[in-house]
Amino acid sequence: MATLFQGVGAVTPFSASTSLHSNKLHLPPRKSLSLSESRGAIFVHRSDARLNLKPATPKQDLLIPNAIATKGDTSTPTKSGHELLLFEALREGLEEEMERDPRVCVMGEDVGHYGGSYKVTKGLAEKYGDLRVLDTPIAENSFTGMGIGAAMTGLRPIVEGMNMGFLLLAFNQISNNCGMLHYTSGGQFTIPIVIRGPGGVGRQLGAEHSQRLESYFQSIPGIQMVACSTPYNAKGLMKAAIRSENPVILFEHVLLYNLKERIPDEEYVLSLEEAEMVRPGEHVTILTYSRMRYHVMQAAKTLVNKGYDPEVIDIRSLKPFDLYTIGRSVKKTHRVLIVEECMRTGGIGASLTAAITENFHDYLDAPIVCLSSQDVPTPYAGTLEEWTVVQPAQIVTAVEQLCQ
Amino acid sequence: MSLSATKFVHPITTPPTSRSSDKPLFSTFFGSNHTKLRFNKPIVAAQRRSSSAASTSFSPVVAVSSDVVKEKKLKSASNLLITKEEGLVLYEDMILGRFFEDMCAQMYYRGKMFGFVHLYNGQEAVSTGFIKLLKKEDYVVSTYRDHVHALSKGVPAREVMSELFGKATGCCRGQGGSMHMFSKEYNLLGGFAFIGEGIPVATGAAFSSKYRREVLKEPGADEVTLAFFGDGTCNNGQFYECLNMAALWKLPIVFVVENNLWAIGMSHLRATSDPQIWKKGPAFGMPGVHVDGMDVLKVREVAKEAIERARRGEGPTLVECETYRFRGHSLADPDELRDPAEKAHYAGRDPITAFKKYLFDNKLASEQELKAIDKKIDELLDDAVEFADESPLPPRSQLLENVFADPKGFGIGADGKYRCEDPKFTQGTAHV
C-alpha cells in the first residue's frame, strides 16, 4: 500500500510536505497554552511563509495569524526526519500531546489493552494507565457524551470511534452537545474534544463499515471537521485538533493507515482551517481530500503525460472550507473539478460546489464538475465496490472534458 | 411477570396485580385509587452484597414511610434530623423554587417568555433535599425541568429569570432558554432538551473528578456529580449505558430519578416493563434506593448517604424519588389525562406544607419566621422580574459569538483573512 502511493508520478505527498517544512514559523505561544511556554516554541506549519503575525493579545486570548498563503519552496528537501506509517504518525502526535498536557486522555473501544483496532493507540495504555487510555464498553452515544462531560469539566479527551460509522450512534451527543453546548451555555463551557476514527470505503468491508460521515456531520454548527491524508498532515492535524478549544472531528481513512512518509523530527502543528497545495498547476483546479487525493495524483500523472497541468489541492478542512486557497486557485485556473469519496447527495462536494459558485462565480469558465461516490450502499463485491468510488480514469476523462 | 398478563389500561382505573414481595409498594406507589393510600412497611434498599434484590437485607440507607408526622413521633426531640438553621435553609430553598415557578407561569401567560417551559411545582423536595448537601464545586446535571435545580445550586434568581425572558443578562446570555440552564460558576452543567442526554455528560463530569484524583493526583478532588432525570428517561439506552459505566469505574455520581409517574401523557406503568426503577441499580452493581420524594427530610437522608458514598470513592448510587408534578408537563400541556384523584392525593402531600408542619411541630421555626422568609422570597422574585424586564435584549452582534470557543473555526474567507476578523462578525451580520 505504501509503495503504491509512493510511486505516483513526479508529484508525491513527499514533495508537498517538503515544500511546507522550509517555512517554519516561530510563533509566540498562545496565552491559553501555559504548558507550552516552558517547553519552548511551537512550530506552526502553515502553507504560507509570510510572517504577518499578530501576537496574541490578552483581550483576544488567541492567535490569529494573517492567513495569506504563498507558494512554498519546493526545492529544499528535508535533511533529517524519520520515516513512519500514517497510524504511527497519528500515534506520535497523540503521544506528544499526552506527554505535554496531562489532561489529554483517550477513550474508545479497544484503545487501551488492545492498542486500538488500527494500532493508533498502541502502547499508550501501558505508558499512561487505564484511566488515561480508557477502554470503554460498546456504548458510543454514552461514552461520547462522557467525553463531552469530561471536556466541559476540564479534561481534553479524544474519543475514538472504532469505525466512523459507529459514530452514527453518537449523533445525538455530537450534534446536540458537542456542537451546540458552547453556544447554549452562552460561552460558559468549552468542549475541547477530538472525535476521530477511520471511515471511508475500504476493501470489501461491506456497506455499514464503509460510510462517509463527513456529509452527515457537516451541518452541525459549532464543530470543525478535518480529514488527514498523509502521515505528515495526520500528525499535524492530530496535534492541532487536540490543542484546539473547539470540538474537532478528525476523519481518517481505513486504507491510508499504512502510508509511509518521512516527517520532521521537530515538533510541528498544522492549521486546522487551511487547505494543502499538493501540486501547483495552471489548467484546472482539482479539489479533493483523504483517499481520493491519491486517485487524483494517479490521474495527474496520466494528465501530465497528456499535456495537462492540473493544480491539486487537498482541502483538508472539510468544515470550514479554506476559501482563500481554493479561491486563489479558481482565479488562476478558472476550472474546478471536485473529487471526493462522499456520497453525491448532500456530500462535501455538494457544499463545496455551492460555496465556490457563491464566492467565485465570475471566475469560472466552465461549470464546476463534482465527482463523488454513487448514492449506493457500498456493495461487498469487489468489482461493484470499485464502481461506486471515483477511479483515476474517470478523473482523467473529467479533466479532459473540462479543459475542452 | 404477572403484570403483563393483566389488561392494564390505565393505572388509576385498574387495580394492579402485584408480585408477592412488593405488594404494598406497588399498590400505593402508582397513584392508584386504593383506599389505603399509605405504605404499610418500610421499603429497604438493595445492597450490592445481597443476592436477591428485594427486601431481605437492611442497610443504613432506608426509605421510610411517607407519613412525616408519624415519623416525627418516633424520634425524640434531641434526635431531630436537622437543626433550625438547616431547616430554614431548606424551607427557603423550597419556597424559592415554588414561588419562582409560579412566577414563571404568570410571566409566560403575560407573554414575557415563550417556547417550552417545564415547571417543577411539587418536586421541590428532591431538588432541595439533594442539592443543598452539595459543595459549590460539585456538579449538577439536569433536564429541561431545570429552573429549580439551577436555583438550588445557587444560580441567582435574577439570572435565571433573565434567561427565561431571553435577555442578554441571563445566565446563558439568552442563548439557552428555559431548557438550557448552565452555570460555570455554580457548576450546573445543563439543562438538556432531549431526555437522557445529560446522563452521559454527568458521567463525564464524574469521570473528570476521578481522573483528577487518580491521574492528576490533585488533592481534594472529590467532586460529586448529581444527575437528575425522570421516569421516562429510565427506559432510554443512555441511562443503562451510563449505569454500567459508572458502576464499572466506580464514578462519583448519584443518579437521581424524579419519578413523577408521567412522561407528558405517558404513564410510567404503560411504558415500563418493570416500573420499579430502583431495582435496576443492583442489576448494574450499585445500590438502588427508593425514597418518598415528597418529603424533603427523607430525601435528604438518602442523599446524604449516597453523596458521601460517592465522595469516599465507593461508586454510584441509583436513587428513585417518588414525586409528583402539580402542573402539566409544560405550560403548553392542558394536563387533562391525569386523574384528579391522583392529583388531589399528591396535593395533600405537598412537600412544603409537610415540611412547614414538621418545623412547627418540632419547634424549629415560628409562623412569623416562615412568613418572613415568604416575604423575602416574594421581594427577591419581584426584583428578579424587574431586573429581567429592564435588561436589554441580546444585540445583533451577539449572534455569532460563542458558536466556537475559538472563532477561527469559522474558517478562512476568500480574502485570505480569518472570517472572524471580518467586522461583520462582531456586528453579527456576516453569513456563516
Interface residues (C-beta under 8 A of the other chain):
Chain A: L62 I64 N66 A67 I68 A69 P102 R103 C105 G129 L131 R132 T136 P137 A139 N141 S142 F143 T144 G145 M146 G147 I148 G149 A150 A151 M152 T153 G154 L155 N172 Q173 N176 N177 L181 H182 Y183 T184 S185 G186 G187 Q188 F189 T190 I191 P192 P221 G222 I223 Q224 S244 E245 N246 L272 E273 E274 S317 K319 P320 F321 D322 L323 Y324 T325 G327 N359 F360
Chain B: Y139 V141 G170 C171 C172 R173 G174 Q175 G176 G177 H180 F182 S183 K184 L189 G190 G191 F192 A193 F194 E197 I199 P200 V201 A202 T203 G204 A205 A206 F207 S208 S209 K210 Y211 R212 E214 V215 L216 G237 Q238 E241 C242 N244 M245 L248 W249 E401 N402 V403 F404 A405 D406 P407 K408 G409 F410 G411 I412 G413 A414 D415 G416 K417 Y418 R419 C420 E421
